[in-house]
């Protein structure tokens, strides 16, 4: 797997069942090869301006993403993803798009209260 890959990962739903959902691999974490990933949702109303990213048909990375529908890459939905639990890659995002997301995340984390 590589930074920028969009993978399928089993995420627990409200009903307790696990369902494969798309997740963007942001950065490999030090140590055991796990990844920092963020969820991708079709609930576009959850988009947070200046933080998340809308990936729709007009975005240059949409076709390569492997997504079937427009989605919001939700930086507030972070998770540590064990490499051995990744179900497979469906697509990827370009380096500039991933860097934009990482910059949004780091700017938020470093922002003073």
N, C-alpha and C positions, 0 to 999 in steps of 0.2 A: 504494500500500500504506500501511497505517496501523499504529501501535503497537497490539499486541493481536491483529492478524490471525494466523490460523493458515494457513500456506501449504504448498504442496508444493515440495520442493527435492530435487534429485538428490544422494543421499549414497552414497558408496562403501561397499559391503558387504564382508564378510570375504572373499568370493570374487572381489573386484575389480570386480564389476559395479556400475553406478550404478542406484539405485532411488529413485523419488520417495517421500519420507518427509515426514510432517507436522513442521513447525517453527513455533514461536511467535516472532513478531517482538517483541522486548523494547524496543528503542530504536534509532532511526536514528542512525548514527554520523556525526560531523562530517566534512566534506570532500566525498566523492564520492557520497553518497546510499546507501551500503551500510547494512546492518542488522546489529545484534547479535541473533542468534537462538539459541534452545535447542531441542534435540530433544525429541520426545514419543514415548514408548515404551509398548507394551502390556505390557512386562515389569514388572508392578507390584512384584515383589520387589526391584527396583532403587531403590525409593523411599527417600529419606533424610529422616527426620523433622526438621522445623524448617528444611529447606532446599528440598526439592522440593515439588511439589503433585500430589496425586492428583485427577484429573478423572474422576469416575465418574458413574453415572446420578443420584446424589443431589446432585451439585454443581449449583448454580443456573446455571452457564455451560455445562453439558454439551451441551444441545440446540443452542445457538448456535455451539458449537465446530466443528460439522461432522464430528466424529469418529464413527466407526461403533462403536468399542469403547472401554471405559474405558482410560485411559492415565495415565502419570506424566510430568509436565513436569519434565525433568531439567536443573536449572541447572548441573550439572557437565558437560553436553554442549553447550558454547557454540561458536558459529561466526560468522564474518563472512560475511554473505549478500549477494552482489552483486545489486542490484535487477534487472538484466537477466537473471539466471538463475532468477528466481522463476517457477514454472510456473503459479501462480494461487492465489487464496485459496479455502479451503474453509469458513471460518468465522472466528469471533473470540471473544475473551474480554473481559469487562467491565473498565473502568478499575480498579475496586478489586482485582480479581484480579491484574491486571498489576502494580499498585503493591505488592501483597503479595509477589509474586515478586521485584520489583526491590529491595524492602526486605530480603528474605532474602539476596539476592545481595550487596547493599552491606554488610549487617551482617557477613556472612562475610568479605568482602574487607577490612573495616576492623578485624576482630577481632585482638587481640594474640595472639601465639603462646602 
